[in-house]
Amino acid sequence: MPPDQQHIAAPIFQRWFQSASGRIWKAVIILTNLQRVACIANLVFRPSTTIGWWLYGASLVLSNAHLPFVPRLLRSEKQMLEEQHEAPEKGLAALGDWVTVNNVRVMGVDLPLLLVTTAAAVVSGNWA
């Protein structure tokens, strides 16, 4: 985002975090646990091919790769919400940190997780 527009976006993001943050984390926890259960179920009950088994195993590992990012994301969210009135520039810096960490997480965990899980489903061929 261009620096001249950051002052416009920061209050919008801060407001969004105030209203949606708690609900978002609950959904993330539920979906991550559902992903883990599905991977384990496929590993145990339907390992039709060796490569499928390894891909589901990789998917299980990637589903747990979210965990190292959580403390930093929560710290940034907390700082952003606390600093929005007293020191808006600190809140904006916290927002920048959150976006950076989240982008790394999406590109390093979410996208590979999607690709590996999709490949595991296709390779397994358990569609019947």
N, C-alpha and C positions, 0 to 999 in steps of 0.2 A: 504494500500500500504506500502511495506517495506520502512523504512526510507532511505535506501541507493538508492532507486529508485525515491524518491520524487523530487529530483533536475531535473530529466528528465521529469517528468510529469507536473510539474508546468508551464513551458513555453508553453507547448502544450495547457493546459487548459486556460491559460491567452490569448493566441492567439485566441482560440475558442471563448472566451467571447468577445474579441474585435470585431470579425467579425459576430457573431451570436446572441449576447445578445439582441439587439434591436428587431430583428425579432422573437426570441423565446418568449419574453414577449408579443408581439402583438398576437401571436398565442395562448398563454395561456389565455389571456384576452378574445379572441374571443371564444375559446372552453369552458371556464368557463361560459360565458354568454349564450352560446348555451345550455349548460347543465341546467342552471337555467330556461331558457325558456321552454325546454322540460319537466322538472319536473313540472313546474307550469301548463303547458298545460295538462299533465297527471293528475294532481291533480284536475283540474277544469272540463275537458271535458270527461275523461275516468276513473273515479274511480270505476272499476268494483267490487273490493272487499275492505273490510275494511283494511285488512292487506296490500294490494297493495297501498292504499291511505297513510297509515302510512310509508311504505317503501319509497314511492316517497317523502314524507315530510322529512324523514331522509336524503334522497339523496340531497334534496334542502339545508338542513342545512350543510351537508358535503361539498357541492359545494361552500359554503361561508366560509368554514373553511380554505381555502387557504389564505384569506386576512391577518390574523395575522402574517403569515410567510414572507409576501412580504417586509416589511421595512428592516428586517434583511438580507434577501437575496440580496436586492439591495445595502445595505450598504457594504456587503462583496464584491459584484461585483465591486463596485466603488473603494473600497480600494485596491482590487487586481489589477485593471487596473492602478491605480495611482502609486502604489508602485513597479510595476514590474521592473523598471529600477533603481530607486534610492535605494530601500531596498528589494531585492528579498525575504529575509526571512520573511518580513512582508506580502508580497504578497502571500507567501506560507501559512502563518498562516491564512490569509483571505480566501484562497482556502480551507483550512481545515475546517474553520468555515462554509463556504458555503456548503461543502459536508455534514457536520454533520447536519446542519439545513435542508438541502434538503432530507437527508435520513429519518429524523424524519417526515417531511412533507409527503413523499411518503408512509411510513409505517403507519402513523397516520391519513392521510386524503385520499390519492389517492387509496390505496388498499381497505380500507373500502368503499369508494365511489363506486368503481368498483363492489364490492360484493353486496352492498345494491341496487344499480341501477339494476344490473343483476337480483337479487332476486325479485325486484319490477316488472320488465318486465315479469319474468316467472310466478309469482303469479297472475298478472293481467290477463294474458292470452289473451290480446288484439292483437292477431296475424292475425285475419281475416280482 
